Amino acid sequence: MLSIARKLERKPTIQQDVLALVMAGGRGSRMGALTTAECKPALSFAGIYRNIDFTLSNCINSGIRRVAILTQYNAQSLLQHIAGTWGFLSNQLGEFIDLWPAQQRTDDNWYLGTANAIQQNRDLISQLAPEYTIVLAGDHVYKMDYSELLDFHKKHDADITVACIEVPLQEGSQLGVISVDNQHLLHAFQEKPKQPFPVPGCPEHALASMGIYVFKTDFLLNALACDADNPKSSHDFGHDILPWAVKQPGMRVYGYPFFDPRTGKPAYWRDVGTVDSYWRAQMDLLDPDPELDLYDSSWPIIGASRINLPTRLASDRAGRPSLTVDSLVGPGCLLRGAKVDHCVLSEGVSLDSNALVENSVLLANAHIGCGCRLNRVIVESGCQVPDGVEIDGARDGYLSTSTTGGVVLVNEQTLLELQGARVQVA
């Protein structure tokens, strides 16, 4: 714990009047088999992190030391990670990262939506009595100083502030899209529209909600109570709370544009809610000058590995050396005469002689057999790929675990399909 604390060289102003609520309870159905056993926020990222580590690191680096994580589905590995990694805050100083599982606190329902999840915990929020509440997602990858977002919210005396970022117009149909005036006042909101409205003067881009909201806490609790009494509501921030708030006379709803202060361009932010976006975001880390800098000591991302072993690159019995090119390799990996090119390897991955893996993500404890040829794949945790298997995501779209973006999720089902195809050919 002490070593983690020492990484926090930056000494931010502690935001005593703020509570952060991190949403980590969704089913993650768009991630396919990756979320069969664990939730999206708990998925491995960049070899040594979990998705949620980016949001939690942003909180700590921004001086927000009162954080509650709302969990529901497949939360066990997330609970273990939080307990083992994020217990260094001081309860005596009123600092905490708490887990708020669905407990049917207000009625007989589990969490019905993002707004309902918070509504069911309104008594806990009231006990803490924060002046401001910031709502965050646990499955987004980015670095943001939330203190600047809070300053913007206070300066504009906003009831709600929505963090937003410019995205390509076609991506707007997968996100909430907003429209703001010259004073950043939000006057229209569309949740996953088929035809997103473009940014004025920039028809190729839309202004998308990042799923980050700051509320005056009193306003939030009142809005949630109104939403709870609406039988037609789906009890979701994007579908219900924000569209309702924008239409109310006198409501002060603002959009906070998220830009990189060094370049003046939209900052790096990725919603890793699909297999393709999860793969792409990890490939982004391998660029020669990645937009998301994991080596920035002024804004450390905190994570913890479950393996305390070094990575070893060994030659095989034929003397063939192992080689890694433009890759991230987590702890405890073992390569025996294998080549890895433009890949992210999580902890405990092993590759045998003459294996070649390119443009791929290998999750914890995956094993790649001799002579395998893998390209544009995500190999699931613990998956044992037999000798000689060849899979190319750009070519093998017939596999049931392939994606529209040309990536194959490799698991036991994929290997059975490949075995069946070989039998038919024979």
Secondary structure, DSSP 8 states (H G I E B T S, - for coil): -HHHHHH--S-----TTEEEEEEE----GGGGGGGSSS-GGGSEETTTEETHHHHHHHHHHTT--EEEEEE-SS-HHHHHHHHHHS--S-GGGT-EEEEEE---SSSS----SHHHHHHTTHHHHHHH--SEEEEEESSEEE---HHHHHHHHHHTT-SEEEEEEEEEGGGGGGSEEEEE-TT-BEEEEEES-SS---BTTBTTEEEEEEEEEEEEHHHHHHHHHHHHT-TT----IIIIIHHHHHHSTT--EEEEE-B-TTTSSB--EEE--SHHHHHHHHHHTTSSS-SS-TT-TTS------S-----EEE--TT----EEES-EE-TT-EEES-EEES-EE-TT-EE-TT-EEES-EE-TT-EE-TT-EEESEEE-TT-EE-TT-EEETTT-TTSTTB-TTS-EEESHHHHHHHHHHHHHH-
